[in-house]
Amino acid sequence: MKNRHFLILITFVLTTIFTSNTSAQVSPQWHLPVGAKARLGKGTINEVKYSPDGTRLAVASSIGIWIYDAQTGEALDLISGYTGEVYSVAFSPDGNTLASVSRVLGRDFNINTIHLWDVSTGMLIRTLPGQWTIYSIAFSPDGNTLATGSKGIVLSEVSTGKRIKTLTGDTSWVHSLSFSPNGNTLAGGGRDGTIHLWDVSTGENIRTLTEHEQGVSRVLFSPDGNTLASESREGIFLWDVSTGTHIRTLTGGYGSFSPDGNILASRSSEGIGLFDMSTGENIKTLTGQTNWVYSVAFSPDGNTISSVSPREIHLWDVSTGENIKTTPGLSGHGRIDSVAFSPGGNILASRSGREIRLFDVSTGAHQNANGTYKEYHESIV
């Protein structure tokens, strides 16, 4: 009888080991619903974010959050189980915590909740109270405060999850949030075209910017914090943060500041405009792309700009305006709609509707040919 019990124990241990190894190798099978045999694909991509040190990619998807090694493309973890479809993610400045926005399971589709996750373990740290349709999320530069924008702005303490204050001066949905570099001011851009600047410590509405006639899709502080850029269909508006004065309007959209804050790049059907921030002068326009430019981004050293058209990624020399390299998108894999440099500047991550692809900046070579990021349609059987 003792021998029989010993054999049963050994069989159980071996079965557990082999099952764990298989699960680790076939990453899409992590965290399957009860009764499901297999998952085909990895869900639909909603957002992609680099960790601050550039070693990880967090992918917000319809089945949870995939964590990848940004250099190799290897799937490291699937964070799920506490949440429905994940719409947005944000890393804390130190890279140790990940905030996610998702639908509250079993409730109204428009009720969202925020989860805070330990990046190294994938464990849930805490859940913040739900809000009605969260459009934007941002950590303060010191990582102590999390701002979420919906009908108004909620500031929460990261260490406890408690609400610090609610900023209720906004009368429309807040579609974009941006902390100033020193963390003292928070800008919120609304669907009605209004921008509010808030004192983070007191919750006071410092000033309201009302020049936009259409909804503001994005707000962004310059690296020195003195200028705010806001985007709408009218173009990119530049504001003096200290006075609230509308300085000028630049043509194009989806602007990106150079790391030193001296240049702002904007995209349009004509190409990429580079504007001197001190004068507003159009320094040069980068042309040569045959299709509309969807997204632009500066490399961390400020010497290179990447731009995305539906089927191509272009790299440009900022000083000369020369098109350094053009990397064709892989045929049949959807329109490329955004691109981001790794913090080290050596890798570009591009996103199409259902895929993420990594490219070597120096060679333009496709990094992850093993297909780690392919097949984002999800089916559970």
C-alpha positions as CSV (number, residue, x, y, z in Angstrom):
1,M,0.0,0.0,0.0
2,K,2.9,2.4,0.8
3,N,4.5,1.7,-2.5
4,R,1.2,2.4,-4.3
5,H,0.9,5.8,-2.5
6,F,4.5,6.6,-3.4
7,L,3.8,5.8,-7.1
8,I,0.7,8.0,-7.1
9,L,2.7,10.9,-5.6
10,I,5.5,10.6,-8.1
11,T,3.0,10.4,-11.0
12,F,1.3,13.6,-9.7
13,V,4.6,15.5,-9.4
14,L,5.7,14.5,-12.9
15,T,2.4,15.4,-14.4
16,T,2.5,18.8,-12.7
17,I,6.0,19.5,-14.0
18,F,5.3,18.5,-17.6
19,T,2.0,20.5,-17.6
20,S,3.8,23.6,-16.3
21,N,6.5,23.2,-19.0
22,T,4.0,22.9,-21.7
23,S,2.0,25.9,-20.5
24,A,5.2,28.0,-20.5
25,Q,6.1,27.0,-24.0
26,V,2.6,27.6,-25.5
27,S,2.0,31.0,-24.1
28,P,-1.4,31.6,-25.7
29,Q,-2.8,28.9,-23.4
30,W,-2.1,30.8,-20.2
31,H,-5.1,31.7,-18.1
32,L,-7.7,29.9,-20.1
33,P,-11.4,30.2,-19.0
34,V,-12.7,27.2,-17.0
35,G,-13.7,24.4,-19.4
36,A,-11.7,25.7,-22.4
37,K,-9.2,23.4,-24.1
38,A,-7.2,25.9,-26.1
39,R,-6.9,29.5,-27.2
40,L,-6.1,30.3,-30.9
41,G,-4.5,33.7,-31.1
42,K,-3.8,36.4,-28.6
43,G,-6.7,38.8,-28.8
44,T,-7.1,42.2,-30.4
45,I,-4.5,44.9,-29.7
46,N,-5.8,48.2,-28.2
47,E,-2.6,49.9,-27.1
48,V,1.1,49.2,-26.8
49,K,3.6,50.8,-24.3
50,Y,7.3,50.5,-23.7
51,S,8.6,50.2,-20.2
52,P,10.7,53.2,-19.2
53,D,14.0,51.2,-19.4
54,G,13.0,49.8,-22.8
55,T,13.2,46.1,-21.8
56,R,9.4,45.3,-21.8
57,L,6.4,45.9,-24.0
58,A,3.0,45.9,-22.5
59,V,0.2,45.1,-24.9
60,A,-3.4,45.9,-23.9
61,S,-5.6,43.4,-25.6
62,S,-9.1,41.9,-25.5
63,I,-8.0,39.0,-23.3
64,G,-5.7,40.8,-20.8
65,I,-2.2,42.3,-20.9
66,W,0.6,40.6,-22.7
67,I,4.1,41.4,-21.4
68,Y,6.9,40.8,-24.0
69,D,10.7,41.0,-23.9
70,A,11.2,44.1,-26.2
71,Q,14.5,42.8,-27.6
72,T,13.6,39.2,-28.4
73,G,9.8,39.4,-28.8
74,E,9.4,36.5,-26.3
75,A,6.1,36.4,-24.4
76,L,6.9,36.7,-20.7
77,D,3.5,36.8,-19.2
78,L,-0.3,37.2,-19.8
79,I,-1.9,39.2,-17.0
80,S,-5.6,38.3,-16.8
81,G,-8.2,36.8,-14.6
82,Y,-9.3,40.0,-12.8
83,T,-10.4,42.0,-15.8
84,G,-12.3,42.1,-19.0
85,E,-11.0,43.7,-22.2
86,V,-8.1,46.0,-21.5
87,Y,-8.3,49.3,-23.4
88,S,-5.2,51.2,-22.1
89,V,-2.0,50.7,-20.1
90,A,0.6,53.0,-18.5
91,F,3.9,52.2,-16.8
92,S,4.9,54.0,-13.7
93,P,8.1,56.1,-14.2
94,D,10.2,53.5,-12.4
95,G,8.7,50.7,-14.5
96,N,7.7,48.6,-11.5
97,T,4.0,49.2,-11.7
98,L,1.6,48.9,-14.6
99,A,-1.8,50.6,-14.6
100,S,-4.6,49.2,-16.8
101,V,-8.1,50.4,-17.8
102,S,-10.7,47.7,-18.5
103,R,-14.4,47.0,-18.5
104,V,-15.8,45.9,-15.2
105,L,-16.8,42.3,-15.7
106,G,-20.5,41.5,-15.5
107,R,-21.5,45.2,-15.4
108,D,-22.5,48.0,-17.8
109,F,-20.1,48.1,-20.8
110,N,-19.3,51.8,-20.1
111,I,-18.1,51.2,-16.5
112,N,-14.3,51.0,-16.4
113,T,-12.0,50.0,-13.6
114,I,-8.3,50.6,-13.0
115,H,-6.0,47.8,-11.9
116,L,-2.4,48.3,-10.7
117,W,-0.1,45.3,-11.4
118,D,3.4,44.3,-10.2
119,V,5.4,44.2,-13.5
120,S,8.0,41.7,-12.2
121,T,5.4,39.1,-10.9
122,G,2.3,39.9,-12.9
123,M,0.4,40.0,-9.6
124,L,-2.5,42.3,-8.9
125,I,-1.5,45.0,-6.4
126,R,-4.8,46.7,-6.0
127,T,-8.0,47.7,-7.8
128,L,-9.2,51.3,-7.9
129,P,-12.9,52.2,-7.9
130,G,-14.7,52.1,-11.2
131,Q,-15.5,55.2,-13.3
132,W,-17.8,55.9,-16.2
133,T,-15.9,55.5,-19.5
134,I,-12.2,56.3,-18.8
135,Y,-10.6,57.9,-21.9
136,S,-7.1,58.7,-20.6
137,I,-4.7,57.7,-17.8
138,A,-1.3,59.1,-16.7
139,F,1.2,58.7,-13.9
140,S,2.7,61.8,-12.3
141,P,6.5,62.1,-12.9
142,D,7.2,60.9,-9.3
143,G,4.9,57.9,-9.7
144,N,2.9,58.7,-6.6
145,T,-0.3,59.9,-8.3
146,L,-2.4,58.4,-11.0
147,A,-4.7,60.6,-13.0
148,T,-7.7,59.2,-14.9
149,G,-9.9,61.2,-17.3
150,S,-13.6,60.6,-17.9
151,K,-16.3,63.1,-17.0
152,G,-13.9,65.1,-15.0
153,I,-10.5,63.9,-13.6
154,V,-9.8,61.7,-10.7
155,L,-6.5,61.8,-8.9
156,S,-5.6,58.6,-6.9
157,E,-2.8,57.7,-4.6
158,V,-0.8,54.9,-6.1
159,S,0.5,53.4,-2.8
160,T,-3.0,53.0,-1.3
161,G,-5.4,53.3,-4.2
162,K,-7.4,56.0,-2.4
163,R,-8.9,58.9,-4.3
164,I,-7.0,62.1,-3.4
165,K,-9.4,64.5,-5.1
166,T,-11.8,64.8,-8.1
167,L,-11.3,67.7,-10.5
168,T,-14.8,68.5,-11.6
169,G,-14.5,71.8,-13.6
170,D,-14.6,69.9,-16.9
171,T,-18.0,69.8,-18.4
172,S,-17.1,67.4,-21.2
173,W,-15.3,64.1,-21.5
174,V,-11.5,64.4,-20.9
175,H,-9.8,62.7,-23.8
176,S,-6.2,63.5,-23.0
177,L,-4.1,64.1,-19.9
178,S,-0.5,65.3,-19.4
179,F,1.5,66.2,-16.3
180,S,4.0,68.9,-16.5
181,P,7.6,67.6,-16.1
182,N,7.8,68.9,-12.5
183,G,4.5,67.2,-11.7
184,N,2.9,70.5,-10.4
185,T,0.4,71.0,-13.2
186,L,-2.0,68.7,-14.9
187,A,-3.5,69.5,-18.3
188,G,-6.8,67.9,-19.4
189,G,-8.1,68.2,-23.0
190,G,-11.8,67.9,-23.5
191,R,-14.1,66.8,-26.2
192,D,-15.7,70.2,-26.3
193,G,-12.4,71.9,-27.2
194,T,-11.7,73.2,-23.7
195,I,-8.4,72.7,-21.9
196,H,-8.1,73.0,-18.2
197,L,-4.8,73.5,-16.3
198,W,-4.9,72.2,-12.7
199,D,-2.7,72.7,-9.7
200,V,-2.1,69.1,-8.6
201,S,-1.4,69.7,-5.0
202,T,-4.5,71.9,-4.3
203,G,-6.9,70.8,-7.1
204,E,-7.4,74.4,-8.1
205,N,-8.3,75.1,-11.7
206,I,-5.4,77.5,-12.6
207,R,-6.8,78.5,-16.0
208,T,-9.0,77.5,-18.8
209,L,-7.9,77.6,-22.5
210,T,-10.8,78.1,-24.9
211,E,-9.4,78.9,-28.4
212,H,-10.2,75.5,-29.8
213,E,-13.5,75.2,-31.6
214,Q,-13.3,71.4,-32.0
215,G,-12.5,68.6,-29.6
216,V,-9.0,68.3,-28.2
217,S,-7.6,64.8,-28.9
218,R,-4.1,65.3,-27.3
219,V,-2.3,67.6,-24.9
220,L,1.5,67.5,-24.4
221,F,3.9,69.6,-22.3
222,S,7.2,70.6,-23.8
223,P,10.3,69.1,-22.0
224,D,10.9,72.3,-20.1
225,G,7.2,72.6,-19.1
226,N,6.9,76.2,-20.4
227,T,4.8,75.3,-23.5
228,L,1.7,73.2,-23.9
229,A,0.8,71.7,-27.3
230,S,-2.8,70.7,-28.0
231,E,-4.2,68.9,-31.0
232,S,-7.5,69.0,-32.8
233,R,-8.7,68.9,-36.4
234,E,-7.8,72.6,-36.5
235,G,-4.1,71.9,-36.1
236,I,-1.6,72.1,-33.2
237,F,-2.1,75.0,-30.8
238,L,0.8,76.2,-28.7
239,W,0.2,77.8,-25.4
240,D,2.3,79.7,-22.8
241,V,1.7,77.7,-19.7
242,S,2.5,80.6,-17.3
243,T,-0.1,83.0,-18.8
244,G,-2.4,80.8,-20.8
245,T,-1.8,82.8,-23.9
246,H,-2.3,81.2,-27.3
247,I,1.1,81.6,-28.9
248,R,0.5,80.3,-32.4
249,T,-1.2,77.5,-34.4
250,L,0.9,75.0,-36.5
251,T,-0.5,73.1,-39.4
252,G,-0.9,69.3,-39.2
253,G,-1.5,67.0,-36.3
254,Y,-0.1,64.4,-33.9
255,G,2.9,66.6,-32.9
256,S,6.0,65.3,-31.2
257,F,8.6,67.4,-29.3
258,S,12.3,66.8,-29.8
259,P,13.9,65.7,-26.5
260,D,15.5,69.2,-26.0
261,G,12.1,70.9,-26.7
262,N,13.5,73.1,-29.4
263,I,11.6,71.5,-32.4
264,L,8.1,70.2,-32.8
265,A,7.3,67.8,-35.6
266,S,3.8,67.6,-37.0
267,R,2.3,65.3,-39.7
268,S,0.0,66.2,-42.6
269,S,-0.8,65.1,-46.2
270,E,2.1,67.3,-47.4
271,G,4.7,65.5,-45.2
272,I,6.3,66.3,-41.9
273,G,6.7,69.8,-40.8
274,L,9.6,70.8,-38.4
275,F,8.9,73.9,-36.5
276,D,11.2,76.1,-34.4
277,M,9.6,76.4,-30.9
278,S,11.1,79.8,-30.2
279,T,9.8,81.5,-33.4
280,G,7.2,79.1,-34.8
281,E,9.1,79.2,-38.1
282,N,8.8,76.1,-40.4
283,I,12.4,75.0,-40.4
284,K,11.9,72.4,-43.1
285,T,9.3,70.0,-44.4
286,L,10.2,66.3,-44.9
287,T,8.6,65.1,-48.1
288,G,8.8,61.9,-50.2
289,Q,6.2,59.7,-48.6
290,T,3.5,58.9,-51.1
291,N,0.7,58.4,-48.5
292,W,-0.7,60.3,-45.6
293,V,1.6,60.3,-42.5
294,Y,-0.2,58.8,-39.5
295,S,2.4,59.2,-36.8
296,V,5.8,60.8,-36.1
297,A,8.3,60.3,-33.3
298,F,11.7,61.5,-32.4
299,S,14.5,59.2,-31.4
300,P,15.8,59.6,-27.8
301,D,18.9,61.5,-29.0
302,G,16.8,63.8,-31.2
303,N,18.8,63.1,-34.3
304,T,16.2,60.9,-36.1
305,I,12.5,61.1,-36.8
306,S,10.4,58.1,-37.6
307,S,7.2,58.5,-39.6
308,V,4.5,56.0,-40.5
309,S,2.3,55.8,-43.6
310,P,-0.1,52.9,-44.2
311,R,2.5,50.5,-45.6
312,E,5.9,52.1,-44.8
313,I,8.1,53.3,-42.0
314,H,10.5,56.1,-42.8
315,L,13.5,57.3,-40.9
316,W,14.7,60.9,-41.4
317,D,17.8,62.8,-40.5
318,V,16.6,65.8,-38.5
319,S,19.5,68.1,-39.3
320,T,19.5,67.5,-43.1
321,G,15.9,66.4,-43.8
322,E,17.3,63.4,-45.7
323,N,15.2,60.2,-45.9
324,I,17.8,57.8,-44.3
325,K,15.8,54.6,-44.7
326,T,12.4,53.3,-45.8
327,T,11.2,50.0,-44.3
328,P,8.2,48.4,-46.2
329,G,5.5,47.0,-44.1
330,L,4.9,43.3,-44.4
331,S,2.2,42.7,-47.0
332,G,-1.1,41.4,-45.8
333,H,-0.6,42.5,-42.2
334,G,-2.9,45.6,-42.1
335,R,-2.3,49.3,-42.1
336,I,0.6,50.6,-39.9
337,D,-0.9,53.3,-37.7
338,S,1.7,54.1,-35.0
339,V,5.4,53.7,-34.2
340,A,7.6,54.2,-31.1
341,F,11.3,54.2,-30.5
342,S,12.6,52.1,-27.6
343,P,14.2,54.3,-24.9
344,G,17.6,53.2,-26.2
345,G,16.7,54.3,-29.7
346,N,17.9,51.0,-31.4
347,I,14.5,49.4,-31.9
348,L,11.3,50.6,-33.5
349,A,7.9,49.0,-32.5
350,S,5.2,49.4,-35.0
351,R,1.5,48.6,-34.6
352,S,-1.1,47.6,-37.1
353,G,-4.6,46.6,-36.2
354,R,-3.7,43.1,-35.0
355,E,0.1,43.0,-34.8
356,I,3.2,44.5,-33.3
357,R,6.5,44.3,-35.2
358,L,10.0,45.2,-34.1
359,F,12.6,46.7,-36.5
360,D,16.3,47.3,-36.1
361,V,16.8,51.0,-36.5
362,S,20.3,50.7,-38.0
363,T,19.5,48.1,-40.6
364,G,15.7,48.3,-41.0
365,A,15.6,44.6,-40.6
366,H,12.5,43.0,-39.1
367,Q,13.5,41.7,-35.7
368,N,10.8,39.2,-34.7
369,A,10.4,36.9,-37.8
370,N,9.4,34.1,-35.5
371,G,5.9,35.5,-35.5
372,T,5.6,36.0,-31.7
373,Y,3.2,38.9,-32.3
374,K,1.2,37.3,-35.1
375,E,-2.4,36.0,-35.0
376,Y,-4.0,38.4,-32.7
377,H,-7.5,37.2,-33.6
378,E,-8.8,35.3,-30.5
379,S,-10.9,32.2,-30.5
380,I,-11.4,29.9,-27.4
381,V,-12.5,26.3,-27.8
